[in-house]
Amino acid sequence: MHAFQEKILGNSDDPFGVASTGLTWLPKEQHFGITHENRLVAHAGLLRLPVVIGDAETEVVGVGGVAVAPGMQGQGLARLVVSAALEHARTMGPQHALLFCRPPLVALYQRLGWHPLDEDVRVEQPEGRLVTMPLRTMVTPLHDDARWPSGPVRLRSLPM
Ligand SMILES: CC(C)(COP(=O)(O)OP(=O)(O)OC[C@H]1O[C@@H](n2cnc3c(N)ncnc32)[C@H](O)[C@@H]1OP(=O)(O)O)[C@@H](O)C(=O)NCCC(=O)NCCS
């Protein structure tokens, strides 16, 4: 697991509750954090990912590694750190940000302005395998005129 998440959530085997998916994930490239009394207490990571939506080849900003320290949850820190990450994502070019989450977190991200995708989303895995993402996929526009294209979604990379 990445050092940032371990600092926040401790070194449990499955801090995000996604180990049962058996998926291989990409590390994030840009990291946003909140510190409290010299300790990292919240994190969100970003990277650009190539994606095919219908017949459109495009890119999205993938968001992942969202974590808030157990003693600091429920105080708006996820909202704050995800907003800071998205503010930067608006300067990166892609029209949308995309994340994967467990079903119980869909309502939380909806509260932050994200929308669940009804489409199945396929993602790459090692050895070029394509698998259907078992988690929920959520997207949010990064620009006022952004419209999510219709059609099947295929990430041309590992998920993040
Ligand atoms: C999930 C997690 C990141 C949330 O962090 P948090 O700091 O507690 O979240 P916030 O306090 O910023 O809450 C964000 C918003 O969602 C709302 N919310 C929280 N739980 C909710 C729920 N079950 N249903 C609907 N809304 C919910 C909050 O009220 C808040 O909305 P508001 O700002 O309008 O009041 C944190 O609990 C965590 O780190 N969990 C373990 C790791 C994990 O599962 N990460 C997710 C990987 S995708």
PDBQT file of the ligand as one rigid body, heavy atoms in Angstrom, charges set to zero:
ROOT
HETATM    1  C1  LIG A 201     -14.680   7.660   3.177  1.00  0.00    +0.000 C 
HETATM    2  C2  LIG A 201     -13.898   8.750   3.885  1.00  0.00    +0.000 C 
HETATM    3  C3  LIG A 201     -12.751   9.215   2.977  1.00  0.00    +0.000 C 
HETATM    4  C4  LIG A 201     -14.824   9.950   4.204  1.00  0.00    +0.000 C 
HETATM    5  O1  LIG A 201     -14.089  10.968   4.873  1.00  0.00    +0.000 OA
HETATM    6  P1  LIG A 201     -14.788  12.045   5.853  1.00  0.00    +0.000 P 
HETATM    7  O2  LIG A 201     -13.783  13.103   6.159  1.00  0.00    +0.000 OA
HETATM    8  O3  LIG A 201     -15.432  11.329   6.978  1.00  0.00    +0.000 OA
HETATM    9  O4  LIG A 201     -15.925  12.675   4.925  1.00  0.00    +0.000 OA
HETATM   10  P2  LIG A 201     -16.557  14.154   5.063  1.00  0.00    +0.000 P 
HETATM   11  O5  LIG A 201     -16.740  14.457   6.515  1.00  0.00    +0.000 OA
HETATM   12  O6  LIG A 201     -15.754  15.135   4.271  1.00  0.00    +0.000 OA
HETATM   13  O7  LIG A 201     -17.960  13.923   4.387  1.00  0.00    +0.000 OA
HETATM   14  C5  LIG A 201     -18.215  14.311   3.052  1.00  0.00    +0.000 C 
HETATM   15  C6  LIG A 201     -19.683  14.551   2.848  1.00  0.00    +0.000 C 
HETATM   16  O8  LIG A 201     -20.364  13.290   2.731  1.00  0.00    +0.000 OA
HETATM   17  C7  LIG A 201     -21.432  13.241   3.667  1.00  0.00    +0.000 C 
HETATM   18  N1  LIG A 201     -21.585  11.834   4.068  1.00  0.00    +0.000 N 
HETATM   19  C8  LIG A 201     -20.802  11.100   4.878  1.00  0.00    +0.000 A 
HETATM   20  N2  LIG A 201     -21.256   9.848   4.960  1.00  0.00    +0.000 NA
HETATM   21  C9  LIG A 201     -22.351   9.791   4.163  1.00  0.00    +0.000 A 
HETATM   22  C10 LIG A 201     -23.280   8.762   3.829  1.00  0.00    +0.000 A 
HETATM   23  N3  LIG A 201     -23.168   7.525   4.311  1.00  0.00    +0.000 N 
HETATM   24  N4  LIG A 201     -24.287   9.081   2.989  1.00  0.00    +0.000 NA
HETATM   25  C11 LIG A 201     -24.419  10.318   2.476  1.00  0.00    +0.000 A 
HETATM   26  N5  LIG A 201     -23.573  11.325   2.758  1.00  0.00    +0.000 NA
HETATM   27  C12 LIG A 201     -22.566  11.053   3.599  1.00  0.00    +0.000 A 
HETATM   28  C13 LIG A 201     -21.022  14.153   4.788  1.00  0.00    +0.000 C 
HETATM   29  O9  LIG A 201     -22.134  14.611   5.508  1.00  0.00    +0.000 OA
HETATM   30  C14 LIG A 201     -20.347  15.264   4.005  1.00  0.00    +0.000 C 
HETATM   31  O10 LIG A 201     -21.304  16.122   3.419  1.00  0.00    +0.000 OA
HETATM   32  P3  LIG A 201     -21.396  17.688   3.839  1.00  0.00    +0.000 P 
HETATM   33  O11 LIG A 201     -19.982  18.216   3.668  1.00  0.00    +0.000 OA
HETATM   34  O12 LIG A 201     -22.356  18.255   2.872  1.00  0.00    +0.000 OA
HETATM   35  O13 LIG A 201     -21.846  17.656   5.259  1.00  0.00    +0.000 OA
HETATM   36  C15 LIG A 201     -13.306   8.235   5.212  1.00  0.00    +0.000 C 
HETATM   37  O14 LIG A 201     -14.370   7.722   5.991  1.00  0.00    +0.000 OA
HETATM   38  C16 LIG A 201     -12.244   7.137   5.051  1.00  0.00    +0.000 C 
HETATM   39  O15 LIG A 201     -11.070   7.438   4.932  1.00  0.00    +0.000 OA
HETATM   40  N6  LIG A 201     -12.631   5.843   5.066  1.00  0.00    +0.000 N 
HETATM   41  C17 LIG A 201     -11.687   4.712   4.925  1.00  0.00    +0.000 C 
HETATM   42  C18 LIG A 201     -11.008   4.632   3.561  1.00  0.00    +0.000 C 
HETATM   43  C19 LIG A 201     -11.967   4.528   2.397  1.00  0.00    +0.000 C 
HETATM   44  O16 LIG A 201     -12.868   3.702   2.384  1.00  0.00    +0.000 OA
HETATM   45  N7  LIG A 201     -11.738   5.396   1.395  1.00  0.00    +0.000 N 
HETATM   46  C20 LIG A 201     -12.558   5.490   0.199  1.00  0.00    +0.000 C 
HETATM   47  C21 LIG A 201     -11.903   4.830  -0.962  1.00  0.00    +0.000 C 
HETATM   48  S1  LIG A 201     -12.857   5.132  -2.439  1.00  0.00    +0.000 SA
ENDROOT
TORSDOF 0
